[in-house]
Structure formats: structure tokens, C-alpha cells
Amino acid sequence: MSLAGPALCSNLSAIRERIARAAQRAGRNPEDVGLMAVTKTFPAATIIEAYEAGQRLFGENRVQEFAEKVGALSGMRGAQFHMIGHLQSNKASKAAEIFHAVDALDSVKLAERVNAAAEKVDRTLDVLIEINVGGEEAKNGVAPNSPELEGILSGAPQWQNLRIHGLMTVPPFTEDPEGARLYFRQLRELSDRLAARNLPSVRFVVLSMGMSHDFEVAIEEGSTCVRLGTAIFGTRAIL
Ligand SMILES: *Cc1c(COP(=O)(O)O)cnc(C)c1O
């Protein structure tokens, strides 16, 4: 069941409250933790309601699905739409037209494609590198100490239409959110190590980590952006 109107509004403020409390527990400024509303599977009307409740940052995980909704969202000034799912190279052109950011960059090849596509439509996209912290077969993202990651880092100066500014991860699922803590910590430590290298054309200011069931742990470990779907909108229908 998806939430609408007043229910959605009070849910958003309850979530913002939980974010603030988790930040305070960790001695952090709540304003340093962004809230992304993940609207995959929900209709454009739900996105508009969230916007009207003050939400500005949105995540979608499929190019085709968002392409079908985006026409209905043109009035949402100041809204930011991020592609947070695995992006296939052949969808790079469409993605560069409809998204402000690609948060799950996971290969050199994809970086080249997205950069070329962004150049064509004269846009610059914000980009996060997705890291597969758990080393899971079935998950996307590059391994923490891999040649592919080094390839992305060294390629960055060539990609004038991408702004690489941080890391993102989806850790292995554990029933107990505490199980994700180690992975969140590993992402933050990787980010610190990469930042210390002072590489050209890449910055490490964003740590996108934490979903509905584990976002408070992620905030305690340094997340600057939690991506929440279920916690805001209720359970998704399975597509
Ligand atoms: C769906 C999704 C989310 C949100 O998941 P919830 O558990 O509903 O909060 C966050 N990040 C990514 C990459 C997703 O695909």
C-alpha cells in the first residue's frame, strides 16, 4: 500500500526526525545528511505529492520507467533526479537527458558512454562510483581495490561532462541492520583513503549509503545521503 497526501507528509517529517536523531547520536550535523526519496514503482503523482511535502531529491532505478514519468514532472522546480540503479551502456543517452546524476557508475566503459552522451546534450552530470563492498557476485559496483576502480579514477580528467564526487554502496542484506555497519565503515574508510590521494578531477564528499532498514546505522558511520523508498512510501508492488 502506498501512502498519499497527509500520510506521506507526516511520514516524511517522521523520517527527517529519525535522521536528525541518528546524526546527533554520532555527533554529526543533521544538515550533512541528505534524504533521497526512492520512487521506483510509484507513479508520477506520488513524486509530485512528495515534492509538495518539501522533498527535492529523488532516486529512480530504471531509465525506461523514469522516462515514462518525467513528462508529468516538468513543473517541479529545484527537484533533482538521480539514477541509482545499474545503468546499461545502451541507455546512457536517454539517462543523460532525463537525470541530473548517475549514482551507480560501475565501469570505465559506462563512464565513457555517459560522458559522451552528456556532452551531446550539453549537460554535466554528477556521478558517484558504486562500490561492491561485500564482494557479492549478484551485485553491481566495482571492487574496492580493483583495476576497474583505478581505471575510473585515472580516466576522470578526460570526462569533462562528469563530476565524480563520491561513492555509493548497497551492502549485503542482513536482517539485523547492525550487520551492515562494517560495510558502511569500509566504504567510509575507502573514501578517506581515496580523498587522501588528491587525485585530479575527482572529489570524495558524498557517501551515499543506507536504505529503509539500515539508514540509522549508515548515518552513524558517516553517510551523507540515505536512499529511502519503503520507509517513506510504504511497500512496493513487485514489478
Ligand atoms: C530500491 C532502492 C533503494 C530504496 O530501498 P528501500 O529499502 O525501499 O528503502 C535504495 N537504493 C537503491 C539502489 C535501490 O535500488
The ligand as an SDF file (V2000), in Angstrom:
LIG
                    3D

 15 15  0  0  0  0  0  0  0  0999 V2000
   15.1580    0.4920   -4.0850 C   0  0  0  0  0  0  0  0  0  0  0  0
   16.4530    1.0820   -3.6950 C   0  0  0  0  0  0  0  0  0  0  0  0
   16.5860    1.8170   -2.5130 C   0  0  0  0  0  0  0  0  0  0  0  0
   15.4580    2.0020   -1.5120 C   0  0  0  0  0  0  0  0  0  0  0  0
   15.1520    0.7980   -0.8860 O   0  0  0  0  0  0  0  0  0  0  0  0
   14.1790    0.7490    0.4000 P   0  0  0  0  0  0  0  0  0  0  0  0
   14.5980   -0.4810    1.1070 O   0  0  0  0  0  0  0  0  0  0  0  0
   12.7920    0.6990   -0.1080 O   0  0  0  0  0  0  0  0  0  0  0  0
   14.4410    1.9850    1.1850 O   0  0  0  0  0  0  0  0  0  0  0  0
   17.8180    2.3770   -2.2330 C   0  0  0  0  0  0  0  0  0  0  0  0
   18.8760    2.2220   -3.0560 N   0  0  0  0  0  0  0  0  0  0  0  0
   18.7870    1.5370   -4.2090 C   0  0  0  0  0  0  0  0  0  0  0  0
   19.9840    1.4210   -5.0820 C   0  0  0  0  0  0  0  0  0  0  0  0
   17.5860    0.9440   -4.5730 C   0  0  0  0  0  0  0  0  0  0  0  0
   17.5030    0.2380   -5.7160 O   0  0  0  0  0  0  0  0  0  0  0  0
  1  2  1  0
  2  3  1  0
  2 14  2  0
  3  4  1  0
  3 10  2  0
  4  5  1  0
  5  6  1  0
  6  7  2  0
  6  8  1  0
  6  9  1  0
 10 11  1  0
 11 12  2  0
 12 13  1  0
 12 14  1  0
 14 15  1  0
M  END
$$$$
